[in-house]
Amino acid sequence: MNDTHNTQSNAQPDEKFFERADAHIALANGHVNQNTHPGYVSNSFMYAAARFNAWLSALGFESAEQMLAKKEELISYFVDQYKAMLEEHIHDYVQHFDTYMGKENPSGSA
């Protein structure tokens, strides 16, 4: 992949990384309500990320043929990045499950 993608696996997040991530999460959370299950919101969120990343990838090519030649590399990159991020966050939720899910014992005993 070329540098236009800004998808280097060793790239450090820029100073606005978490601000943008939090804004996306807040937007997604705003769609969760009595009529909309979080799973539906998640599906829309993943669809939007996939569509955006396909567009981002296309920016770096001169033709559809060039993009097609890198298709598997592009898909592998995004899948690997998503998997690493998901593993990190699932581990975090396992470690802090009671706190994150509001199940801490108010008396302080286990």
Residue pairs with C-beta under 8 A, 6 or more apart in sequence:
1 7
1 57
1 60
1 70
1 73
1 74
1 77
2 60
3 60
4 59
4 60
5 56
5 57
5 59
5 60
6 56
7 56
7 57
7 77
7 78
7 81
9 77
9 80
9 81
24 45
28 41
28 42
28 44
28 45
29 41
31 41
31 44
32 38
32 41
50 78
53 78
57 67
57 70
57 74
58 67
61 67
61 70
67 74
93 100
97 103
98 104
98 105
